[in-house]
Amino acid sequence: MARETTVREATASRARPERMREAEIRRHELAAFLRHRREHTAPERVGLPRGRRRRTPGLRREEVAQLSAVGVTWYTWLEQARDIQVSGQVLDALARTLLLDPGERAHLFQLAGVTDPAPTTVCPSVTPALRAVLEQMEPFPACLQNSRYDILAYNRTYGLLFCDLDAVPVEDRNCMILAYTNEEWRSSIVHLEDALRHMAARFRSAMAGHLAEPAWKTLLKRLRDQSPDFREAWDRHEVMTPAGKRKEFRNPYVGRLTVDHTDLWLSPEPGPRMVTYVPADEESRERLEKLHAIALERRS
């Protein structure tokens, strides 16, 4: 009996260092992965100015920490492979801050040895296949949006539907920001007051699942700071889920358009989607074809 106990203790003693070595390897892999993604995430993609004194092409550690709502020292220790505990909530925030695609997100959680609390709610990356679908939708306007109303990709007709979207800075390509602060975009919406009220209600409904996320809080603060119209609509506390609707636009190139708006969902959750506008009458169809031709000529 004593011999069996000694053998078990010896086996357990050998297993502990092996587990410790595996954990250490995972920590170093996690640290290297985070450093690489941070250094390859352009500040403009997360709404930060590049500035002239930035010595790294990517984000600084303190910027990642701030956007993820964690301490700078704690995040630094994580990149130094220190033996610290990390929760699924923090990893989720880091994944969103560093704009990880589904494969990168899964890799992050695997390295940390943590179960992903929301593996199906991440917006997919804009793949070549999705871009091809956008092009095939032409001359109908279409774009890809995430649940925060960021415009991730769009076809040429959509690029001229509300304004010259190519001329808009990447960090401002958000339907909420544009509808409430961009005069050219606003002037293209025929029933602006009604549209703004509905957008605020849908945004409040969408934000209910993201209340603690820095990117959502930053967007909300920017809207409240820059738009009295948004503050008024937001303070109504109205909620509304996305739904298809007939809309009317004034386009500076082809005139008035009547279209049917449809959301094509790309995941089980109501977040990432392809937004499409199909002409509601023959005149609008002809005008969208003309707008598409203008967009092609401008791109050539």
N, C-alpha and C positions, 0 to 999 in steps of 0.2 A: 504493500500500500504506500509506504513511504517512497519507494522507488518510482511508482506511478506519479505521485505528487511532484517529485523532483523533475521528472521528464516533462510534465505539463508546465511547470514553472520555467524550465529552460526553453521550451517551445515558445511560451508567451513572451519570455525575455527577448528572444530573437525576433519575434514578430513586431514588438514595439519599435525598435530602431528602423525596421523596414517601413512601418506605417509613418514614422516620423520623417524618413527620407522622402517618401512619396508626397507627404503633405508639404514638405519644403520645396520639392520640385514644382508642385502645383502653384505654390505661392510665387515662385520666381517666374513661372510661365504666365501667371495672371498679371504680375507686375510688368513684364515685358509687353504683353498684349495691350494693357492700358496705356503704357507710354507710347507705343506705336500708333494706336488709334488717336490719342490726344495730339500727337505731333502731326498727324495727317488729317485733322479736322480743321478746315479753314474757319477763322473767326466769323467771316461774313455769313457762313451757313447757319450759325446759331444766333445771328442778330447782333454781333459785336463788331465794332470798327477795328480795322487792321492797325491803324496808327503808324507813325514813322519810326518809333523806337522799338518795335517788336523784333526780337532777335530770333524767334522761332516762327516757322511758317504756319504752325498750328496753334493750339490753345496753350495758355499757361496753366500750371497746376492750380493756381488760385482761381482761375476762371472756371475750370471744371468743377472745383469744389463749390464755388458760389452757385453755378447753374444747377448743380445736383443737390444743393442744400445740405452739404456735409462740411465738416471742419477741414481747413487747409492742412493742418498737421496730420489729421487722421488720413486724408487722401495721400499725403506725401508718404506716410508709413506704408500705405497700400502699394504704392509704386516702388517702395524699397523692399518689398517682400517681407515686411514684418509679420510676426505671428499675431494677427488681430482677427476678431470676429467681424463678419460682414453679413448683413441681412439681405433678404430678397428684395425688400423695398429700396434699399440703397443701390443694389445692383440694377434694379429697374430704372432708377433715376440716372445712373451712370450710362446705361445703355441708351437712354433717350438723349442725354446730353451729347454723347459721342456719335449719335446718329447711326447706331449699329443696325445692320440689316438682320433679318431673322436668323441666318446662319451664324453671324458674329455674336448675336445676343445669346443663342444657345451655347456657343463656345465659352462665352463669359461665365454663364451660370455653371457650366460643367467644370471649368477650372476652379471656381470658388467652392464647388461641392454643395451648391444650394439649388433647391427646386425653384424653377421659374414660376412665380405666382400668376402670371398672365401670358402664357406662351402664344395665345392666338389673337392678342389684341394689338400686335405690333404692325405698323404700316409696312407693306412689302416695299422692297427697293424698286426703283423705276427700271425695269428690265428692258432689253431691246424688244422683246415680244410685246410689252405694253406700249412702247413707243410706236411699234408697227401698227397696233390696233388704233392708236390715236390718228395716225396718218390715214388709215383706211376709212376712218369716219368722215374725212373731208369729202365734200365741202361743209359738212355739218361741224360746228364748233364743239370741241371736247377737250377736257383736261383731267389730270389726276390730282386729287386733293387728299390730305389726311384729315383726321377728325378735328384738327385745329384750324382747318380752312386754309392751310398753306397750299399754294399752287406748286406742285412738284414737277409737273411737265404739262405741255399743252401742244395742240397742233397749230398750224399756221393760221387757220381761220379764227380760232379762239384768240390768237395773239393780237388780232385787230378788232375783236368784237366790241370791247369796252374802251380800250385805249391801245397805244402801242406798248404792249406788255414787254417786249424786248428791251425797251428803254427804261423800264422800272427796275431799280436795284433789286437784287435777289432777296435781300432781307425784307423788302416791302411787298413781295409777291404773296400776299395773303388777302383773301377776299374780304375779311372783316376790316383790315387796315385800309384797303383800297376803297371799299364802299363808304367808309366813314371819313376818310381824310383826303382822297385823291379826287380833285374837282372834275377831271376829265372822265374818270370812271363813274362818278356820281351823276354827271350830266347825261350819261348814256342810258340810265334807268328811268323809264317813263313814270312809273309809280314809286317814286323814291321813298317817300315817307312810309308807305306800307311795307316796302321791301326791307328797309332798315329795321323796322319794328320786328318783323318776322326773323331777320337774321340774328338780332340780339336774343330773341326767345330761343332759337335753335342753338345758339352758342351757349346759353346758360344751361340748356338741357345736356349738351355734350360735355360741358365742363364739370358736371356733377361727378363724373368718374375720374376726374383729374385735378381735384381741388388742391392737392399738395404739390403738384408738379411745377417746378420753376418756370418752364417755358410757357405754360398756360398762365401762370400768375404774372409773368412779364408782359405777355400779350394783353391781358386784362388791364394792367396798370397803364400801358401805353394808350389803349383805347380810351380809358377814363381820363387820362391827362390831355389827350389831343382832340377829343371830340365831345362837345356838349350834347350833340344828338345821341351819341352812344350812352352818355351818363343818364340822360332822360329815359331812354329805352331800357337800359339795364335796371334802373331803379323801379321799373314796373314789376319786376320779378315774374315776368311771364315766361312760360316754358312751352316749347313746341318741338316735336320730332320732325326730322326731314321728311318731305313728301314732294312728289312731282307736282308741277304747277305751270300753268301757261303764263308766259312773261312777255313784256314788250320792251324793246330797246330802241334808242336813237343812235344810229351809227353815222359818224361824220363822212364816211365814204359812200354808203349805199342807201342811207335813209332809215326809215322805220322798219322794224322787224318784229314779227310775232312768232314765238317759238314755244315748244313744249320742253320743259326742263325735266330730266330723268336722272336719278342717281343709280349707278350700277355698282353694287357693293363688291369689294374684293376680298373680304374676310367674313367670318361668322359674326363678327361684332360690327355695329354701325359706326365705322370709323373710316378707313381708307376706301376710296370710291373713285369711279370714273364718272365725271359730270358731263352730260351730253345735252345739246340743244338741237331739237329737230324742228324744221319749219312747220308752222301750223297752217299755212296756206301757200298757194302757188307763187304769189308775189314775193313772199318771204324766201321761198326756195330759190327763186331766180336771183334775188338780192344776195343771198348767201353764196351762190355760185360766183357772182360778180366779186364779192368780198374775197373769196378764195383766190380768184384770178389776180386780184390786186396784191394779196399776200405773196403769191408766187412770184409776181413781178418784182416786188420789193426785195425778196430773198435772192433773186438771180443776180 
